[in-house]
Amino acid sequence: MKKALVLICMLAMLTVGADMLFAATGHGLNPYRSADWVRNPSRCAVTDSLDAITYNPAGIVKMADGFYVGLGNIVILKESEHEVGGTTYSADDPSWIIPTVYLAYNQQNWSLFLNFESFDGGGKYEFSNSAGLPLFSAGLAAKGLTANVTNAEVYSSWTQLKLGGAFELNNMVSFSAGIRYIMGKKTADFTGTMAGPSTLSYESETNLTGWGGFVGVNVAPIEGLNLAATWFTKAVVIGETDTTATNSLAGTLADKSEFDQDTIPAQLFLGASYQVMPGLSVSLSYLRTFSSEESYGKGADEEYLFRYQDDEQNLAIGVEYTVMPMLTVSAGLGYAWKGGEERTYQSEFYNPDLDVLIAGLGAKITPMPGLDVTVGLMKAFFMEETSGSGATEVTYNRDAWLISLGASYKAF
């Protein structure tokens, strides 16, 4: 147990560099939090896999008694681009490490579990153009710095450590509850030219932490049918933003540290699964993020930006078929209505919240009793969006592939 806890802490530090896909500076609350999700994105009623801790924690108690360890990783090959005035600006930065760690102990009608996961963020995006990056330049102008930005690197990562338990009231109903320790990091690094002529270097780093909770219920009303619901509470995370700006002629333009905070919105997971016949099951999942609760920073402008954004909604359907005791194949489709609008596209143009259709497939392999290995492949088809008109029109597009590998082992 001690070694497993050390491993989780090491991965927590490593994942400060993990990249995300479906949100920009965060709070889109990404659904891809386990390797199994890539092979079947409908996970909200799962009861036979360790990633129930992520999507249906009340269902983990349905697994056999024993101590379980699980590890997984997702690789994302992604590209984000925007077109302004006929010029396309793009960033192509693969995400190599998006890990998940699970520990669970089941005994009769109760379960205790610990989970580390990446759940939100925009990852690393680097844009470069010697003629200038007009949207980044406009962002600096809003901060009182007039410059022609030629290189920009933006990044965000959100992870959480969850501790919880589940209790089975009877064969039909089980409950779960727990706490979440949330860690967020956001950085921006711009270089460019200013009057003089001179060069500008701008760096900003925000580190935030906070607490949240979750509760869930799992109901099996009839044989073969499973229903589940999990609620993740809103969380306020606080910390500091450090900003430095230097000019090759004038020296230091800014060097300050300020209090900062974000509001991470509540989220609801609903799921249903049904065993059609021995070895074949279908499932349906629905995720809703209450985006009106979302805010970035301590200022009113950041809150206003998202107050009228529609709630994000995700719907997915999946199927699993056990070909033989050693092999289960799966596939699924999903669609995310991100709730974005022109102002949010403009604020997060480097990685905008675009609606997306996803298609995934994969397999679970059991090479020996107690050991499961999962592999998955997914394609994300983003819906193109525009903001503004005429000379100020901006077109946003994105593309991504996801590849996953995971393993879980029943130690005893």
ABEGO torsion letter per residue (X at the ends): XAAAAAAAAAAAAAAAABBBAABBAEGAGBABABAAAAABABAAABAABAAAAAABAAAAAABBBEBBBBBBBBBBBBBBBBBBGGBBBBBBBBBABBBBBBBBBBBEABBBBBBBBBABEAEBBBBBBAAEBAAAAAAAAAAGBBBBBABBBBBBBBBBBBBBBBBBABAABBBBBBBBBBBBBBBBBBBBBBBOBBBBBBBBBBBBBBBBBBBBBBBBABBGBBBBBBBBBBBBBBEBBBBBBBBAAAEBABBBBBBBBBBBBBBBBBBBBBBABBGBBBBBBBBBBBAAABBBEABAAAAAAAAABBBBBBBBBBBBBBABAABBBBBBBBBBBAGBBAAAAAAAAABBBBBBBBBBBEBBBBABBGBBBBBBBBBBBBBBBBBEBEAABBBBBBBBBBBBBBBBBBAX
